[in-house]
């Protein structure tokens, strides 16, 4: 049961603003239709007056149109047959009735009947269309006018139940990465083995192919046809880097970089550099960007030239920009030029030196 602040029961109610309406209809039959067409344009025949909503109305029938522009049509008008001090709002609908069914035309609106007390259809139907239709039978047709008279608005209690906002259903965060990570860890269902510098890793072809277009081409293409015993040899990669690569492929998370036994000499930034190269090699753009972001935090005087060369060689535009921004400081540039890494940069990426010189000149 919903409750208000403080533990009390929450009261609920509803109301609606509605209009007072009165409905009715009047049936008008036109006998000897062909004789009525002898009347001149602009002349009408009137129905008997009838009362709906406390007001007197009548229907005006113009067999040759109410004005010269519509002389080929029958015109039908709904008329407030009394004088009123306050406009009366009403809506009408004319239709043919008979054994052949009904064809209704709504007179827009609703309209205010006050200064103008007549509304209707100047072009209700062409005379030749009426003659050709089944509405005219034995030189006679019948029409019905449905009327709704609308008076003042009022407020009343709404009997409908008050709409309540449904309680939110808690949805846990996705844990797909945990399930796939467990699949990698347990090697359950693995169908391919990688040999990286003598260390083996079991994995699932379909997962690797779904995540990397390069793995897809290799595992389901030439490499599949040429491998023996289901073992794929990976050249020029450190086993720890390949393990981190697999972890990202299965979980879409940046790999854990805690040092393992025997890795005391390997810094996290070095692993990140190698992982960026691997990400570029296997077309893993998200991992590549994650590595770029990590390496931006390692930029300093001793490492900037190495990271800049890496960014240039692997098209890492944001990482390259971060390095150049760091070197725009004269003190940083002077210290970087004196490092061994600057010589490597000048040999491997001479175009970067040209950009750096141009930037300093500006």
FENURSUL-V344800 format. One record per residue. N is the residue number from 0. RES is the residue in one letter. OMEGA is omega as a letter, one per 20 degrees, with the letter a starting at -180 (none if undefined). Layout:
((N RES OMEGA) (N RES OMEGA))
//
This chain:
((0 X r) (1 X r) (2 X r) (3 X r) (4 X a) (5 X r) (6 X r) (7 X r) (8 X a) (9 X r) (10 X a) (11 X r) (12 X a) (13 X r) (14 X a) (15 X r) (16 X a) (17 X r) (18 X r) (19 X a) (20 X r) (21 X a) (22 X r) (23 X r) (24 X r) (25 X r) (26 X r) (27 X r) (28 X r) (29 X r) (30 X r) (31 X a) (32 X a) (33 X r) (34 X r) (35 X a) (36 X r) (37 X r) (38 X r) (39 X r) (40 X r) (41 X r) (42 X a) (43 X r) (44 X a) (45 X r) (46 X r) (47 X r) (48 X r) (49 X a) (50 X r) (51 X r) (52 X r) (53 X a) (54 X a) (55 X a) (56 X r) (57 X r) (58 X r) (59 X a) (60 X r) (61 X a) (62 X r) (63 X r) (64 X a) (65 X r) (66 X a) (67 X a) (68 X a) (69 X a) (70 X r) (71 X a) (72 X r) (73 X r) (74 X r) (75 X a) (76 X r) (77 X a) (78 X r) (79 X a) (80 X r) (81 X r) (82 X a) (83 X r) (84 X a) (85 X a) (86 X r) (87 X a) (88 X a) (89 X r) (90 X a) (91 X r) (92 X r) (93 X r) (94 X r) (95 X r) (96 X a) (97 X a) (98 X a) (99 X r) (100 X a) (101 X r) (102 X a) (103 X r) (104 X a) (105 X a) (106 X r) (107 X r) (108 X j) (109 X a) (110 X r) (111 X r) (112 X a) (113 X r) (114 X r) (115 X a) (116 X a) (117 X r) (118 X r) (119 X a) (120 X r) (121 X a) (122 X a) (123 X r) (124 X r) (125 X a) (126 X a) (127 X r) (128 X r) (129 X a) (130 X a) (131 X a) (132 X r) (133 X r) (134 X r) (135 X a) (136 X a) (137 X r) (138 X a) (139 X r) (140 X a) (141 X r) (142 X r) (143 X r) (144 X r) (145 X a) (146 X r) (147 X r) (148 X a) (149 X r) (150 X a) (151 X r) (152 X r) (153 X r) (154 X r) (155 X r) (156 X r) (157 X a) (158 X a) (159 X r) (160 X a) (161 X r) (162 X r) (163 X r) (164 X a) (165 X r) (166 X r) (167 X r) (168 X a) (169 X r) (170 X a) (171 X r) (172 X r) (173 X r) (174 X r) (175 X a) (176 X r) (177 X a) (178 X r) (179 X r) (180 X r) (181 X r) (182 X r) (183 X a) (184 X a) (185 X a) (186 X a) (187 X r) (188 X a) (189 X a) (190 X r) (191 X r) (192 X r) (193 X r) (194 X a) (195 X r) (196 X r) (197 X r) (198 X a) (199 X r) (200 X r) (201 X a) (202 X a) (203 X a) (204 X a) (205 X r) (206 X a) (207 X a) (208 X r) (209 X a) (210 X a) (211 X r) (212 X r) (213 X r) (214 X r) (215 X a) (216 X a) (217 X a) (218 X r) (219 X a) (220 X a) (221 X a) (222 X r) (223 X a) (224 X a) (225 X a) (226 X a) (227 X r) (228 X r) (229 X r) (230 X r) (231 X a) (232 X r) (233 X a) (234 X r) (235 X r) (236 X r) (237 X a) (238 X a) (239 X r) (240 X r) (241 X r) (242 X r) (243 X r) (244 X r) (245 X a) (246 X r) (247 X a) (248 X a) (249 X a) (250 X a) (251 X r) (252 X r) (253 X a) (254 X r) (255 X a) (256 X r) (257 X a) (258 X r) (259 X r) (260 X a) (261 X a) (262 X a) (263 X a) (264 X a) (265 X a) (266 X a) (267 X a) (268 X r) (269 X r) (270 X a) (271 X r) (272 X a) (273 X r) (274 X r) (275 X r) (276 X r) (277 X r) (278 X r) (279 X a) (280 X a) (281 X r) (282 X r) (283 X a) (284 X r) (285 X r) (286 X r) (287 X r) (288 X r) (289 X r) (290 X r) (291 X a) (292 X r) (293 X a) (294 X r) (295 X r) (296 X a) (297 X a) (298 X r) (299 X a) (300 X a) (301 X a) (302 X a) (303 X a) (304 X r) (305 X a) (306 X r) (307 X r) (308 X r) (309 X a) (310 X a) (311 X a) (312 X a) (313 X r) (314 X r) (315 X a) (316 X a) (317 X r) (318 X r) (319 X r) (320 X r) (321 X r) (322 X a) (323 X r) (324 X r) (325 X a) (326 X r) (327 X r) (328 X a) (329 X a) (330 X r) (331 X a) (332 X a) (333 X a) (334 X a) (335 X a) (336 X a) (337 X a) (338 X r) (339 X a) (340 X a) (341 X r) (342 X r) (343 X r) (344 X a) (345 X r) (346 X a) (347 X a) (348 X a) (349 X a) (350 X r) (351 X r) (352 X r) (353 X r) (354 X a) (355 X r) (356 X r) (357 X a) (358 X r) (359 X r) (360 X a) (361 X none))
//
